[in-house]
């Protein structure tokens, strides 16, 4: 049960965020350098996973842990969208197709 949440809330979330960041930069011919806001998104995603795994160990905090973890996920993805939306809506910087 705990391992499933650690894998789902933390590992998959962080891996998806990382893959999307890498692919968005690489496929638009931009340097593979993360913005500080993207680093903050990664940190929040990891914290979301930690909260989802460890806070429910205190039964009274189970519902609150789910809400906090979900909120951190939402904020992390919102932070991801700030720098990457313009990147993904504009053409490649090298003028190539794709």
CORDARA-V508650 format. One line per field, one symbol per residue. psi: psi as a letter, one per 30 degrees, with the letter a starting at -180 (. if undefined). burial: b if it has 16 or more other C-alpha atoms within 10 Angstrom, else e. A space follows every 50 residues. Layout:
BEGIN
psi->???
burial->???
END
This chain:
BEGIN
psi->eeeeeeeeedeeeeeeeeeeeeeeeefghlkikkleeeeeeeeeeeeeee efeeeffjefgeeeeeeeeeeeeeeeeeeefeffeeeffllkfgflk.
burial->eeeebbeebbbebbeebbeebbebbeebbeeeeeeeebeebbebbbbbbb bbbebbeeeeebeebbebbbebbbbbbebbbebbeebeeeebeeeeee
END
